[in-house]
């Protein structure tokens, strides 16, 4: 509704809207890409740490004396 009202009242204002919306979209995308690139290693390390903790948690439930590869008879 705002764009429609702007288009009917002033063509210059409508043109400004059509230039500002893509400008801010591209600006937001660039900021997001830079943010992801900057903090990617930090989050990857935390993920690896979490996976390693979960794997050690899983291994704590395994019976070390039982051979899992042997077929059950």
Order of alpha helices (4+ residues) and beta strands (2+ residues): alpha-alpha
